[in-house]
Amino acid sequence: MYHYFVQDYQSFYTDFAITDLFSLGNAQRILDGKKIMNQTLFLQSKATQGFIQIIAKELNINTNEIVFAKGRGKASRTYAQLHFLIYAAEKLSPMFHFHVIDVFLSKHLLQLRDDGGNVFKTLNLAIDQWLPDRKGKNNLGCYIQVAAILRAKIFPEIKEFETGVNIWNTDLATYDKKYLREDYEDKLVAFLKVGLIKDWEHLKEIIGNL
């Protein structure tokens, strides 16, 4: 049961959709024999508005950055900042609250997403600085190829990637996949730094053998 919920939580960890949070949280409330919580009334409540003010003050951001709508009419969805999502999950259900914390904090999904991006930037700099046949050259094409090779390596089950879609911002990018990307990129930076990678072709070969 909770495995099902965890998989669904992962589907909105990038977008922070309150709409999805309430859908899942209310499903848990039904299982617990409780009434469905109205999303609109919750957002308008004095307690909720008070917590929004606390987030704004502590993080030095505007209140309209904490809870906001995207789209129009029936396509409109409400999104929220992470602190607010966890607050809402607590109000919906203690069990639901636990699993949201587990996904966002215990599994470090958000941290891994950001860290993976930072490590890739470090890898790009390492290519510029320590890959002998690429020093002083425009290596943008190399960065793109490295990203593509790593992506194919980490997602061998996907034969063709959808154009224009960043797979790292989808629910296919699980904790294990993100951890693996960061591990591979860290290793490549270390190999480049100590001179174990001789040239561009060797770098691609090394990635294939990771």
SVG drawing of the C-alpha trace seen along z (x, -y; Angstrom):
<svg xmlns="http://www.w3.org/2000/svg" viewBox="-16 -39 64 42">
<polyline fill="none" stroke="black" stroke-width="0.4" points="0.0,0.0 2.6,-2.5 4.9,-1.5 2.2,-2.6 2.0,-6.0 5.8,-6.4 5.9,-5.8 3.2,-8.5 5.0,-10.9 8.0,-10.7 5.9,-11.8 5.5,-15.3 8.8,-15.8 10.0,-18.2 6.8,-20.2 5.6,-20.3 1.9,-20.0 -0.5,-20.6 -3.2,-19.2 -1.4,-15.8 -0.6,-16.0 -4.3,-16.5 -5.3,-13.7 -3.0,-11.2 -3.5,-12.5 -7.2,-12.3 -6.9,-8.7 -5.1,-7.9 -7.8,-9.7 -10.5,-7.6 -8.5,-4.5 -8.3,-5.8 -12.1,-6.3 -11.8,-10.1 -13.6,-12.8 -11.9,-14.3 -10.1,-17.6 -11.1,-20.4 -8.0,-21.9 -9.5,-25.4 -10.7,-25.7 -7.3,-24.5 -5.4,-27.1 -7.7,-29.9 -7.6,-28.9 -6.1,-31.3 -3.6,-28.7 -2.4,-28.0 -2.0,-31.7 -0.1,-32.1 2.3,-29.4 2.8,-30.9 3.8,-34.2 6.4,-32.2 7.9,-30.6 8.1,-34.0 9.8,-35.6 12.3,-32.8 13.3,-32.2 13.1,-35.9 10.8,-35.2 7.4,-36.6 4.2,-34.8 3.3,-34.4 6.4,-32.2 5.1,-29.7 1.7,-28.8 0.9,-29.7 -1.2,-28.5 -0.2,-27.5 -2.5,-27.3 -6.0,-28.6 -9.5,-27.2 -9.8,-23.5 -6.1,-23.1 -5.1,-25.2 -3.0,-23.5 -1.7,-24.7 2.0,-24.3 3.9,-25.0 7.3,-25.4 8.7,-22.3 8.2,-23.5 4.6,-24.2 4.1,-20.8 5.3,-19.0 3.1,-21.1 0.1,-20.3 0.9,-16.6 1.0,-16.6 -2.5,-18.1 -3.8,-15.5 -2.6,-12.4 0.2,-11.4 0.9,-8.3 0.9,-10.3 3.1,-12.9 5.7,-10.2 5.9,-8.9 6.2,-12.4 9.1,-13.1 10.7,-9.8 10.7,-10.7 11.8,-14.3 14.2,-14.0 15.3,-10.5 15.9,-9.6 17.5,-13.0 15.7,-13.1 15.9,-16.9 19.5,-17.0 20.6,-14.4 18.9,-16.2 20.8,-19.4 24.0,-17.7 24.0,-15.7 23.7,-18.9 26.6,-20.5 28.8,-17.5 28.1,-17.5 29.3,-21.1 32.5,-20.1 32.9,-17.3 32.7,-19.8 35.4,-21.9 37.5,-18.8 37.2,-18.0 38.4,-21.6 41.3,-21.4 42.6,-17.9 41.6,-16.1 44.8,-16.5 43.3,-16.8 40.5,-19.1 42.4,-21.8 41.7,-25.3 38.9,-24.1 35.2,-24.7 33.9,-21.6 30.2,-22.2 29.7,-19.3 31.7,-17.1 29.5,-18.0 26.4,-17.1 27.9,-13.8 29.0,-12.9 25.5,-13.6 24.0,-11.5 26.4,-8.6 25.9,-8.7 22.1,-8.8 22.1,-5.7 24.4,-4.0 22.2,-4.7 18.9,-4.0 19.8,-0.9 16.1,0.1 15.2,-3.0 16.0,-2.5 15.1,-5.9 14.8,-9.2 12.1,-11.7 13.4,-14.8 13.2,-17.9 12.4,-16.0 15.0,-16.1 14.7,-12.6 16.2,-13.8 13.1,-15.9 10.7,-12.9 9.6,-10.1 11.9,-7.7 14.9,-9.4 14.6,-7.4 16.8,-7.8 19.0,-4.9 19.4,-6.4 20.4,-9.9 22.9,-8.3 24.4,-6.3 24.8,-9.5 26.5,-11.3 28.8,-8.4 29.8,-8.0 30.5,-11.8 32.6,-11.9 34.7,-9.0 35.3,-10.6 36.4,-13.9 38.9,-11.9 40.2,-9.9 40.7,-13.1 42.4,-14.9 45.1,-12.2 45.7,-11.8 44.2,-8.3 42.2,-9.4 44.4,-10.0 42.0,-11.7 38.4,-12.2 38.0,-8.7 39.5,-7.2 37.0,-9.2 34.0,-7.7 35.5,-4.2 35.9,-4.7 32.3,-5.8 31.2,-2.6 33.2,-0.5 32.0,-2.1"/>
</svg>
